[in-house]
Amino acid sequence: MSLASGRLRHRIELQAPVTTQDPITGEMETTWQTYARVWAEIVPLSAREFIAASAEQSEVRGRITIRRRADVNASHRAVHRGMAYDILGVLADPVSGLEYQTLPVSEGVKVA
């Protein structure tokens, strides 16, 4: 299956966690740093898929499809329109594994 560019209509930011030490308290703090802005397809789970996922105690609430990148992993998140989505895994396309990736994501949280 080829990934038609028309499906990639959402602009998202891919972010990685960055841990720094507060110079005053010495406490370690985690912030998020954007490392890429890419076009994506964002698909929430259908009601049927949501019920099935809940029955299995799954956190998956949707999926994001992007062109293949080597620098995306499950410790990262995607941000779209002020909502942050935790990436739960990275699935290569089933044909070549080189064209696109599907990112199962948990429900979005507002970014401050």
VOMI-454704 format. One record per atom (N, C-alpha, C): residue in one letter; y, x, z. Coordinates in pm, whole numbers, plus 50000, padded with zeros to 5 digits. Atoms other than C-alpha are relative to their C-alpha. Example, Ala and Ser with C-alpha at 12.3 -4.5 7.8 and 13.67 -1.06 7.14 Angstrom:
2
A498815008950000;A495505123050780;A501205009050000;S498814991849994;S498945136750714;S501094992350073;
This chain:
112
M498835008450000;M500005000050000;M501245008950000;S498774992350009;S503365013949901;S501074993550088;L498925005149916;L506395010350127;L501244997949914;A498825003350081;A509114992449929;A501265002550082;S498774996649928;S512575004850022;S500744987650049;G499345012349957;G513814968750049;G499564995250137;R500495003849867;R511694964150360;R500735007550111;L499334991649901;L513614991750538;L501484996350006;R498635005250000;R516774971950610;R500725001250134;H499394998149868;H517424980550976;H500295014850023;R499644986049969;R519285012451072;R499725002150148;I500344997249860;I517795026951391;I500315014550034;E499884986349950;E518345057651604;E498695003550068;L501154994749929;L515375078151714;L500535009250108;Q499494992249888;Q515945093152057;Q498865006450078;A500964992649917;A514125118952269;A500585001650140;P499514997949863;P514325122752648;P500425014550021;V499514986649965;V516315152352778;V500185000250151;T499904998849855;T515975163353140;T500985011150034;T499004990249955;T518935180753302;T500124999150152;Q499804999949855;Q519805190353658;Q501464997150031;D498645003249957;D522865174553820;D500545012050077;P499484987949935;P525075204153921;P500454997750144;I499525002849864;I526285186654237;I498834997150095;T501095004149911;T523145170554380;T498735008149980;G501214992650030;G520525192554214;G498864991149952;E501025009650043;E518625161054119;E499775000949849;M500334999950142;M516795160653785;M500264986149942;E499655012750063;E518105133653553;E499515000049856;T500455001450138;T516705120553227;T501024991849923;T499115007250091;T519065110652947;T499334999849863;W500575001250134;W518415101952583;W500945006249899;Q499214993350104;Q519565122452286;Q499504995449863;T500355004250136;T519645109051930;T499735012349915;Y500324988850090;Y517915132751688;Y499894995749855;A500055004650139;A517765110751377;A500464985549991;R499685013950035;R519145079051220;R499254997149871;V500865002950114;V516675063150981;V499994985049970;W500185013950039;W516075030950791;W498604995750042;A501275004849947;A513285009350933;A499824985249975;E500325014249996;E511564975950928;E499594996950143;I500325004149863;I511474958751268;I499364986249993;V500735012650005;V508884931251311;V499554996450142;P500505004349870;P508494912551641;P498614993849984;L501305006550007;L505014899751724;L500184985149979;S499995014550014;S504324864351613;S499554993950132;A500425006749876;A503664838651888;A498505001950022;R501464998549990;R499944841151814;R499645014250043;E500264986149965;E499954879351829;E500445002850144;F499474998149865;F502064877952149;F499014994950104;I500975005749907;I499544855252323;I498755008750007;A501194991350002;A496634877352214;A500295013150073;A499634987449934;A498464908652333;A500104998050151;S499875002849857;S499264892652669;S498644998550065;A501355001949947;A495624883252714;A499335013550025;E500584986849985;E494744920052677;E500845009150089;Q499114992449914;Q497504931352917;Q500735011049923;S499344990150084;S499184949652631;S501524999150018;E498554999749994;E502824960352639;E500624998749861;V499465000550135;V503184958752261;V500714986749976;R499215012050026;R505934934352165;R500464999249856;G499604999950140;G506524944051804;G499625013249937;R500284987350068;R506334971651549;R501205003749914;I498954994550083;I508754993751366;I499325008949897;T500564991750107;T507885009251030;T501115008849944;I499044990450055;I509665040650909;I499285009149901;R500614989850084;R509105066950644;R499455011050091;R500694990049917;R506825094550774;R500945011150045;R499284988849939;R508365120051008;R499045007350092;A500894992149915;A506615148351189;A500515000950144;D499384997949868;D508995147251489;D500044987650089;V500015012249918;V508265112351629;V498744999850085;N501195001449915;N505975107551929;N500234989150105;A499975011249906;A505205082752206;A500915002150121;S499044998149890;S507655098552453;S501424996149957;H498695003250055;H510555088152228;H500274985050004;R499665014050012;R512365055352177;R500834997849876;A499175003950114;A514115036651898;A501084990750053;V498905008649959;V517515020151939;V500544992849878;H499475008250109;H518714991351723;H500914989450061;R499005009849953;R521874970851785;R500074999150153;G499854999649854;G522134981852148;G498754997150079;M501275002449932;M518474975052228;M499105012249983;A500904988550004;A516095003352318;A498554995150003;Y501415003550009;Y512425000352224;Y499175012450029;D500894988749969;D509855023452385;D498925000849895;I501054997850099;I507515038252125;I498695002550075;L501274999249929;L503935033452242;L498945008149926;G500944992250079;G502215052851964;G500555002049860;V499594997350138;V502525065951609;V498754998749912;L501145002750087;L500155052151345;L500355003549857;A499774996050139;A499985068651003;A499554988849907;D500445010150096;D499685046950693;D498525002249968;P501454998850013;P496005039550627;P499515006049868;V500454994950130;V495925051650264;V500085015249996;S499854985550011;S497355086850253;S500365006650133;G499524994449874;G498765091150604;G501295007849985;L498824991850028;L501805106950440;L501254992049963;E498855007650050;E504075078450328;E500844993750110;Y499245006749895;Y505045058450634;Y499225000150131;Q500605000849867;Q504375053651005;Q500334986550060;T499765012249925;T504025022451214;T500075003950147;L499774996949859;L505395024951567;L499854987350082;P500085011449910;P504054998851811;P501055002350111;V498934998449902;V506954992452052;V499934989350109;S499895009749893;S507504975652386;S501354993149987;E498815008450011;E510194949752439;E501275007850022;G498734993049992;G513754961052394;G500734997750131;V499175000449879;V516064968552686;V501405003849957;K498614997050036;K519864968452660;K500355014150040;V499534986549974;V521365003052635;V501424999050053;A498655000649940;A524405008452856;A501015006849914;
